[in-house]
């Protein structure tokens, strides 16, 4: 299973510059340094993510927990086994959505169809 074929872009160029800067300067993202393993990040997604928009809703307009956790995964450089674990995760559609976002931003575009095709007819709801 090995490595995911990536686009080889630097992490800080995967997302829009303003979003990236806001993620890196957010207290929540800095707090994520305590998470050392893939499974700890998945647990955090399960407990903290309720939408997969890039920005928080409301007045504060900071980066969303979903995109902070997505960026955390960027720093961890997921392997193919971990990616399959995200995409097939039964506990939360948000965990799966973050897996698809990871691929969307980090994977080599030529490989996306092979990852996405098995899920094209997935009808699970998501906010």
MIFI-182659 format. One record per atom (N, C-alpha, C): atom name; residue number from 1; chain; x, y, z; residue in three letters. Coordinates in nm, 2 decimals, always signed. Example, Ala and Ser with C-alpha at 12.3 -4.5 7.8 and 13.67 -1.06 7.14 Angstrom:
% residues 2
a	k	c	east	north	up	r
N	1	A	+1.32	-0.57	+0.78	ALA
CA	1	A	+1.23	-0.45	+0.78	ALA
C	1	A	+1.32	-0.33	+0.78	ALA
N	2	A	+1.28	-0.22	+0.71	SER
CA	2	A	+1.37	-0.11	+0.71	SER
C	2	A	+1.29	+0.00	+0.79	SER
***
This chain:
% residues 127
a	k	c	east	north	up	r
N	1	A	+0.08	-0.12	+0.00	UNK
CA	1	A	+0.00	+0.00	+0.00	UNK
C	1	A	+0.09	+0.13	+0.00	UNK
N	2	A	+0.19	+0.14	+0.08	UNK
CA	2	A	+0.29	+0.24	+0.08	UNK
C	2	A	+0.24	+0.38	+0.08	UNK
N	3	A	+0.31	+0.46	+0.00	UNK
CA	3	A	+0.28	+0.61	+0.00	UNK
C	3	A	+0.17	+0.65	-0.09	UNK
N	4	A	+0.11	+0.76	-0.06	UNK
CA	4	A	+0.01	+0.82	-0.15	UNK
C	4	A	+0.09	+0.91	-0.25	UNK
N	5	A	+0.07	+0.89	-0.38	UNK
CA	5	A	+0.13	+0.98	-0.48	UNK
C	5	A	+0.08	+1.12	-0.46	UNK
N	6	A	+0.17	+1.21	-0.42	UNK
CA	6	A	+0.13	+1.35	-0.40	UNK
C	6	A	+0.17	+1.44	-0.51	UNK
N	7	A	+0.11	+1.56	-0.50	UNK
CA	7	A	+0.14	+1.66	-0.61	UNK
C	7	A	+0.28	+1.72	-0.59	UNK
N	8	A	+0.35	+1.69	-0.47	UNK
CA	8	A	+0.48	+1.74	-0.44	UNK
C	8	A	+0.48	+1.89	-0.41	UNK
N	9	A	+0.37	+1.95	-0.39	UNK
CA	9	A	+0.37	+2.09	-0.35	UNK
C	9	A	+0.40	+2.11	-0.21	UNK
N	10	A	+0.47	+2.22	-0.17	UNK
CA	10	A	+0.49	+2.24	-0.03	UNK
C	10	A	+0.36	+2.25	+0.05	UNK
N	11	A	+0.36	+2.21	+0.17	UNK
CA	11	A	+0.24	+2.21	+0.26	UNK
C	11	A	+0.17	+2.35	+0.26	UNK
N	12	A	+0.25	+2.45	+0.27	UNK
CA	12	A	+0.19	+2.59	+0.29	UNK
C	12	A	+0.14	+2.64	+0.15	UNK
N	13	A	+0.15	+2.57	+0.05	UNK
CA	13	A	+0.09	+2.61	-0.08	UNK
C	13	A	-0.03	+2.53	-0.12	UNK
N	14	A	-0.07	+2.44	-0.04	UNK
CA	14	A	-0.19	+2.35	-0.07	UNK
C	14	A	-0.32	+2.42	-0.05	UNK
N	15	A	-0.33	+2.51	+0.05	UNK
CA	15	A	-0.45	+2.58	+0.07	UNK
C	15	A	-0.43	+2.73	+0.04	UNK
N	16	A	-0.54	+2.80	+0.03	UNK
CA	16	A	-0.54	+2.95	+0.00	UNK
C	16	A	-0.45	+3.01	+0.11	UNK
N	17	A	-0.37	+3.11	+0.07	UNK
CA	17	A	-0.27	+3.17	+0.16	UNK
C	17	A	-0.33	+3.23	+0.29	UNK
N	18	A	-0.44	+3.30	+0.28	UNK
CA	18	A	-0.50	+3.36	+0.40	UNK
C	18	A	-0.55	+3.25	+0.49	UNK
N	19	A	-0.61	+3.15	+0.44	UNK
CA	19	A	-0.65	+3.04	+0.52	UNK
C	19	A	-0.54	+2.97	+0.59	UNK
N	20	A	-0.43	+2.94	+0.52	UNK
CA	20	A	-0.31	+2.88	+0.57	UNK
C	20	A	-0.25	+2.96	+0.68	UNK
N	21	A	-0.24	+3.09	+0.66	UNK
CA	21	A	-0.18	+3.18	+0.77	UNK
C	21	A	-0.27	+3.18	+0.89	UNK
N	22	A	-0.40	+3.18	+0.87	UNK
CA	22	A	-0.49	+3.17	+0.99	UNK
C	22	A	-0.49	+3.04	+1.06	UNK
N	23	A	-0.47	+2.93	+0.99	UNK
CA	23	A	-0.46	+2.80	+1.05	UNK
C	23	A	-0.33	+2.80	+1.14	UNK
N	24	A	-0.22	+2.84	+1.08	UNK
CA	24	A	-0.09	+2.83	+1.15	UNK
C	24	A	-0.09	+2.92	+1.27	UNK
N	25	A	-0.16	+3.03	+1.27	UNK
CA	25	A	-0.16	+3.12	+1.39	UNK
C	25	A	-0.27	+3.10	+1.49	UNK
N	26	A	-0.36	+3.00	+1.46	UNK
CA	26	A	-0.47	+2.97	+1.55	UNK
C	26	A	-0.43	+2.90	+1.68	UNK
N	27	A	-0.49	+2.93	+1.79	UNK
CA	27	A	-0.46	+2.86	+1.91	UNK
C	27	A	-0.50	+2.72	+1.90	UNK
N	28	A	-0.61	+2.69	+1.83	UNK
CA	28	A	-0.66	+2.55	+1.82	UNK
C	28	A	-0.55	+2.47	+1.75	UNK
N	29	A	-0.50	+2.52	+1.63	UNK
CA	29	A	-0.40	+2.44	+1.56	UNK
C	29	A	-0.28	+2.42	+1.65	UNK
N	30	A	-0.23	+2.52	+1.72	UNK
CA	30	A	-0.11	+2.50	+1.80	UNK
C	30	A	-0.14	+2.39	+1.91	UNK
N	31	A	-0.26	+2.39	+1.96	UNK
CA	31	A	-0.30	+2.29	+2.06	UNK
C	31	A	-0.29	+2.14	+2.00	UNK
N	32	A	-0.31	+2.13	+1.87	UNK
CA	32	A	-0.30	+2.00	+1.80	UNK
C	32	A	-0.16	+1.94	+1.81	UNK
N	33	A	-0.06	+2.01	+1.84	UNK
CA	33	A	+0.07	+1.95	+1.85	UNK
C	33	A	+0.07	+1.84	+1.96	UNK
N	34	A	-0.02	+1.84	+2.05	UNK
CA	34	A	-0.03	+1.74	+2.15	UNK
C	34	A	-0.07	+1.60	+2.09	UNK
N	35	A	-0.13	+1.61	+1.97	UNK
CA	35	A	-0.18	+1.48	+1.90	UNK
C	35	A	-0.06	+1.43	+1.83	UNK
N	36	A	-0.02	+1.31	+1.86	UNK
CA	36	A	+0.10	+1.25	+1.80	UNK
C	36	A	+0.07	+1.14	+1.70	UNK
N	37	A	-0.05	+1.08	+1.71	UNK
CA	37	A	-0.08	+0.97	+1.62	UNK
C	37	A	-0.20	+1.00	+1.53	UNK
N	38	A	-0.20	+0.92	+1.42	UNK
CA	38	A	-0.31	+0.92	+1.33	UNK
C	38	A	-0.45	+0.90	+1.40	UNK
N	39	A	-0.45	+0.80	+1.49	UNK
CA	39	A	-0.57	+0.77	+1.56	UNK
C	39	A	-0.61	+0.88	+1.66	UNK
N	40	A	-0.52	+0.95	+1.72	UNK
CA	40	A	-0.56	+1.06	+1.80	UNK
C	40	A	-0.62	+1.17	+1.72	UNK
N	41	A	-0.57	+1.20	+1.60	UNK
CA	41	A	-0.63	+1.30	+1.51	UNK
C	41	A	-0.77	+1.25	+1.47	UNK
N	42	A	-0.79	+1.13	+1.44	UNK
CA	42	A	-0.92	+1.08	+1.40	UNK
C	42	A	-1.02	+1.10	+1.52	UNK
N	43	A	-0.98	+1.07	+1.64	UNK
CA	43	A	-1.06	+1.09	+1.76	UNK
C	43	A	-1.10	+1.24	+1.77	UNK
N	44	A	-1.00	+1.33	+1.74	UNK
CA	44	A	-1.03	+1.47	+1.75	UNK
C	44	A	-1.13	+1.51	+1.65	UNK
N	45	A	-1.12	+1.46	+1.53	UNK
CA	45	A	-1.22	+1.49	+1.42	UNK
C	45	A	-1.36	+1.44	+1.47	UNK
N	46	A	-1.37	+1.32	+1.52	UNK
CA	46	A	-1.50	+1.27	+1.57	UNK
C	46	A	-1.56	+1.36	+1.68	UNK
N	47	A	-1.48	+1.41	+1.77	UNK
CA	47	A	-1.53	+1.49	+1.88	UNK
C	47	A	-1.55	+1.63	+1.85	UNK
N	48	A	-1.47	+1.69	+1.75	UNK
CA	48	A	-1.47	+1.84	+1.74	UNK
C	48	A	-1.53	+1.89	+1.61	UNK
N	49	A	-1.54	+1.81	+1.51	UNK
CA	49	A	-1.58	+1.86	+1.37	UNK
C	49	A	-1.73	+1.83	+1.35	UNK
N	50	A	-1.80	+1.94	+1.32	UNK
CA	50	A	-1.95	+1.93	+1.28	UNK
C	50	A	-1.98	+1.99	+1.15	UNK
N	51	A	-1.88	+2.03	+1.07	UNK
CA	51	A	-1.89	+2.07	+0.93	UNK
C	51	A	-1.75	+2.08	+0.87	UNK
N	52	A	-1.75	+2.08	+0.74	UNK
CA	52	A	-1.62	+2.08	+0.67	UNK
C	52	A	-1.59	+2.20	+0.58	UNK
N	53	A	-1.66	+2.31	+0.62	UNK
CA	53	A	-1.63	+2.44	+0.56	UNK
C	53	A	-1.49	+2.48	+0.61	UNK
N	54	A	-1.42	+2.56	+0.53	UNK
CA	54	A	-1.28	+2.61	+0.57	UNK
C	54	A	-1.28	+2.71	+0.68	UNK
N	55	A	-1.39	+2.78	+0.70	UNK
CA	55	A	-1.40	+2.89	+0.80	UNK
C	55	A	-1.51	+2.86	+0.90	UNK
N	56	A	-1.48	+2.90	+1.03	UNK
CA	56	A	-1.59	+2.89	+1.13	UNK
C	56	A	-1.70	+2.98	+1.09	UNK
N	57	A	-1.82	+2.94	+1.13	UNK
CA	57	A	-1.94	+3.02	+1.11	UNK
C	57	A	-1.95	+3.13	+1.22	UNK
N	58	A	-2.03	+3.23	+1.20	UNK
CA	58	A	-2.05	+3.33	+1.30	UNK
C	58	A	-1.95	+3.45	+1.28	UNK
N	59	A	-1.94	+3.52	+1.39	UNK
CA	59	A	-1.86	+3.65	+1.38	UNK
C	59	A	-1.71	+3.63	+1.37	UNK
N	60	A	-1.66	+3.53	+1.44	UNK
CA	60	A	-1.51	+3.52	+1.45	UNK
C	60	A	-1.44	+3.49	+1.32	UNK
N	61	A	-1.49	+3.41	+1.23	UNK
CA	61	A	-1.44	+3.38	+1.10	UNK
C	61	A	-1.29	+3.33	+1.10	UNK
N	62	A	-1.26	+3.25	+1.21	UNK
CA	62	A	-1.13	+3.19	+1.21	UNK
C	62	A	-1.14	+3.06	+1.13	UNK
N	63	A	-1.02	+2.99	+1.12	UNK
CA	63	A	-1.03	+2.86	+1.04	UNK
C	63	A	-1.11	+2.76	+1.12	UNK
N	64	A	-1.18	+2.67	+1.04	UNK
CA	64	A	-1.26	+2.57	+1.11	UNK
C	64	A	-1.17	+2.46	+1.17	UNK
N	65	A	-1.23	+2.39	+1.27	UNK
CA	65	A	-1.16	+2.28	+1.33	UNK
C	65	A	-1.13	+2.17	+1.22	UNK
N	66	A	-1.22	+2.15	+1.12	UNK
CA	66	A	-1.19	+2.06	+1.01	UNK
C	66	A	-1.07	+2.09	+0.94	UNK
N	67	A	-1.05	+2.22	+0.90	UNK
CA	67	A	-0.93	+2.25	+0.82	UNK
C	67	A	-0.81	+2.26	+0.90	UNK
N	68	A	-0.82	+2.29	+1.03	UNK
CA	68	A	-0.70	+2.28	+1.12	UNK
C	68	A	-0.65	+2.13	+1.12	UNK
N	69	A	-0.75	+2.04	+1.14	UNK
CA	69	A	-0.72	+1.90	+1.15	UNK
C	69	A	-0.67	+1.84	+1.01	UNK
N	70	A	-0.72	+1.89	+0.90	UNK
CA	70	A	-0.68	+1.86	+0.77	UNK
C	70	A	-0.53	+1.90	+0.76	UNK
N	71	A	-0.50	+2.02	+0.80	UNK
CA	71	A	-0.36	+2.07	+0.79	UNK
C	71	A	-0.27	+1.98	+0.88	UNK
N	72	A	-0.32	+1.94	+1.00	UNK
CA	72	A	-0.24	+1.85	+1.08	UNK
C	72	A	-0.21	+1.72	+1.01	UNK
N	73	A	-0.31	+1.66	+0.93	UNK
CA	73	A	-0.28	+1.55	+0.85	UNK
C	73	A	-0.17	+1.58	+0.74	UNK
N	74	A	-0.18	+1.70	+0.68	UNK
CA	74	A	-0.07	+1.74	+0.59	UNK
C	74	A	+0.07	+1.72	+0.65	UNK
N	75	A	+0.08	+1.77	+0.77	UNK
CA	75	A	+0.21	+1.76	+0.84	UNK
C	75	A	+0.25	+1.62	+0.87	UNK
N	76	A	+0.16	+1.52	+0.88	UNK
CA	76	A	+0.18	+1.38	+0.91	UNK
C	76	A	+0.21	+1.30	+0.79	UNK
N	77	A	+0.18	+1.35	+0.67	UNK
CA	77	A	+0.21	+1.28	+0.54	UNK
C	77	A	+0.15	+1.14	+0.55	UNK
N	78	A	+0.02	+1.13	+0.53	UNK
CA	78	A	-0.05	+1.00	+0.54	UNK
C	78	A	-0.01	+0.90	+0.44	UNK
N	79	A	-0.01	+0.77	+0.48	UNK
CA	79	A	+0.02	+0.67	+0.38	UNK
C	79	A	-0.11	+0.61	+0.33	UNK
N	80	A	-0.10	+0.52	+0.23	UNK
CA	80	A	-0.22	+0.46	+0.16	UNK
C	80	A	-0.31	+0.39	+0.26	UNK
N	81	A	-0.25	+0.31	+0.35	UNK
CA	81	A	-0.33	+0.24	+0.45	UNK
C	81	A	-0.41	+0.33	+0.54	UNK
N	82	A	-0.35	+0.44	+0.58	UNK
CA	82	A	-0.42	+0.54	+0.66	UNK
C	82	A	-0.53	+0.60	+0.58	UNK
N	83	A	-0.50	+0.63	+0.46	UNK
CA	83	A	-0.61	+0.70	+0.37	UNK
C	83	A	-0.73	+0.61	+0.36	UNK
N	84	A	-0.70	+0.48	+0.33	UNK
CA	84	A	-0.81	+0.39	+0.32	UNK
C	84	A	-0.89	+0.38	+0.45	UNK
N	85	A	-0.82	+0.39	+0.56	UNK
CA	85	A	-0.89	+0.39	+0.69	UNK
C	85	A	-0.98	+0.51	+0.71	UNK
N	86	A	-0.94	+0.63	+0.66	UNK
CA	86	A	-1.02	+0.75	+0.67	UNK
C	86	A	-1.14	+0.73	+0.57	UNK
N	87	A	-1.12	+0.69	+0.45	UNK
CA	87	A	-1.23	+0.69	+0.35	UNK
C	87	A	-1.33	+0.58	+0.39	UNK
N	88	A	-1.30	+0.48	+0.46	UNK
CA	88	A	-1.39	+0.37	+0.50	UNK
C	88	A	-1.44	+0.38	+0.64	UNK
N	89	A	-1.40	+0.49	+0.71	UNK
CA	89	A	-1.43	+0.50	+0.85	UNK
C	89	A	-1.59	+0.50	+0.87	UNK
N	90	A	-1.64	+0.41	+0.96	UNK
CA	90	A	-1.78	+0.40	+0.97	UNK
C	90	A	-1.84	+0.50	+1.07	UNK
N	91	A	-1.76	+0.57	+1.16	UNK
CA	91	A	-1.82	+0.64	+1.27	UNK
C	91	A	-1.86	+0.78	+1.24	UNK
N	92	A	-1.81	+0.85	+1.13	UNK
CA	92	A	-1.85	+0.99	+1.11	UNK
C	92	A	-1.82	+1.02	+0.96	UNK
N	93	A	-1.92	+1.08	+0.90	UNK
CA	93	A	-1.90	+1.13	+0.76	UNK
C	93	A	-1.79	+1.24	+0.75	UNK
N	94	A	-1.77	+1.31	+0.86	UNK
CA	94	A	-1.67	+1.42	+0.87	UNK
C	94	A	-1.53	+1.36	+0.86	UNK
N	95	A	-1.51	+1.24	+0.92	UNK
CA	95	A	-1.38	+1.18	+0.91	UNK
C	95	A	-1.35	+1.14	+0.76	UNK
N	96	A	-1.45	+1.09	+0.70	UNK
CA	96	A	-1.44	+1.05	+0.56	UNK
C	96	A	-1.42	+1.17	+0.47	UNK
N	97	A	-1.49	+1.28	+0.50	UNK
CA	97	A	-1.48	+1.40	+0.42	UNK
C	97	A	-1.34	+1.46	+0.43	UNK
N	98	A	-1.28	+1.46	+0.55	UNK
CA	98	A	-1.15	+1.51	+0.56	UNK
C	98	A	-1.05	+1.43	+0.48	UNK
N	99	A	-1.07	+1.30	+0.48	UNK
CA	99	A	-0.99	+1.21	+0.39	UNK
C	99	A	-1.00	+1.25	+0.25	UNK
N	100	A	-1.12	+1.28	+0.20	UNK
CA	100	A	-1.14	+1.32	+0.06	UNK
C	100	A	-1.07	+1.46	+0.04	UNK
N	101	A	-1.09	+1.55	+0.13	UNK
CA	101	A	-1.02	+1.68	+0.12	UNK
C	101	A	-0.87	+1.67	+0.12	UNK
N	102	A	-0.82	+1.58	+0.20	UNK
CA	102	A	-0.67	+1.55	+0.20	UNK
C	102	A	-0.63	+1.51	+0.05	UNK
N	103	A	-0.70	+1.42	+0.00	UNK
CA	103	A	-0.66	+1.38	-0.14	UNK
C	103	A	-0.68	+1.49	-0.24	UNK
N	104	A	-0.79	+1.56	-0.23	UNK
CA	104	A	-0.81	+1.68	-0.32	UNK
C	104	A	-0.70	+1.78	-0.32	UNK
N	105	A	-0.65	+1.81	-0.20	UNK
CA	105	A	-0.54	+1.91	-0.19	UNK
C	105	A	-0.40	+1.85	-0.21	UNK
N	106	A	-0.37	+1.73	-0.16	UNK
CA	106	A	-0.24	+1.68	-0.15	UNK
C	106	A	-0.20	+1.58	-0.26	UNK
N	107	A	-0.30	+1.50	-0.31	UNK
CA	107	A	-0.26	+1.39	-0.40	UNK
C	107	A	-0.24	+1.44	-0.54	UNK
N	108	A	-0.16	+1.36	-0.61	UNK
CA	108	A	-0.14	+1.39	-0.75	UNK
C	108	A	-0.27	+1.38	-0.83	UNK
N	109	A	-0.31	+1.49	-0.90	UNK
CA	109	A	-0.44	+1.48	-0.97	UNK
C	109	A	-0.46	+1.36	-1.05	UNK
N	110	A	-0.36	+1.31	-1.11	UNK
CA	110	A	-0.37	+1.19	-1.20	UNK
C	110	A	-0.42	+1.07	-1.12	UNK
N	111	A	-0.41	+1.07	-0.99	UNK
CA	111	A	-0.45	+0.95	-0.91	UNK
C	111	A	-0.58	+0.97	-0.84	UNK
N	112	A	-0.65	+1.08	-0.86	UNK
CA	112	A	-0.77	+1.11	-0.78	UNK
C	112	A	-0.88	+1.01	-0.82	UNK
N	113	A	-0.90	+0.99	-0.95	UNK
CA	113	A	-1.02	+0.90	-0.98	UNK
C	113	A	-1.01	+0.76	-0.92	UNK
N	114	A	-0.89	+0.71	-0.91	UNK
CA	114	A	-0.87	+0.58	-0.85	UNK
C	114	A	-0.91	+0.58	-0.70	UNK
N	115	A	-0.89	+0.69	-0.63	UNK
CA	115	A	-0.93	+0.70	-0.50	UNK
C	115	A	-1.08	+0.73	-0.48	UNK
N	116	A	-1.13	+0.82	-0.57	UNK
CA	116	A	-1.27	+0.87	-0.56	UNK
C	116	A	-1.38	+0.77	-0.61	UNK
N	117	A	-1.34	+0.70	-0.72	UNK
CA	117	A	-1.44	+0.62	-0.80	UNK
C	117	A	-1.52	+0.52	-0.71	UNK
N	118	A	-1.46	+0.45	-0.61	UNK
CA	118	A	-1.54	+0.36	-0.54	UNK
C	118	A	-1.65	+0.43	-0.45	UNK
N	119	A	-1.64	+0.56	-0.43	UNK
CA	119	A	-1.73	+0.63	-0.35	UNK
C	119	A	-1.83	+0.72	-0.42	UNK
N	120	A	-1.83	+0.72	-0.55	UNK
CA	120	A	-1.91	+0.82	-0.63	UNK
C	120	A	-2.06	+0.81	-0.60	UNK
N	121	A	-2.10	+0.69	-0.58	UNK
CA	121	A	-2.25	+0.67	-0.55	UNK
C	121	A	-2.28	+0.67	-0.40	UNK
N	122	A	-2.19	+0.71	-0.32	UNK
CA	122	A	-2.21	+0.72	-0.17	UNK
C	122	A	-2.32	+0.83	-0.15	UNK
N	123	A	-2.42	+0.80	-0.07	UNK
CA	123	A	-2.53	+0.90	-0.05	UNK
C	123	A	-2.54	+0.94	+0.10	UNK
N	124	A	-2.43	+0.91	+0.18	UNK
CA	124	A	-2.44	+0.95	+0.32	UNK
C	124	A	-2.44	+1.11	+0.33	UNK
N	125	A	-2.53	+1.16	+0.42	UNK
CA	125	A	-2.54	+1.30	+0.43	UNK
C	125	A	-2.43	+1.36	+0.51	UNK
N	126	A	-2.41	+1.49	+0.50	UNK
CA	126	A	-2.30	+1.56	+0.55	UNK
C	126	A	-2.33	+1.71	+0.56	UNK
N	127	A	-2.29	+1.77	+0.67	UNK
CA	127	A	-2.31	+1.92	+0.68	UNK
C	127	A	-2.19	+1.99	+0.63	UNK
***
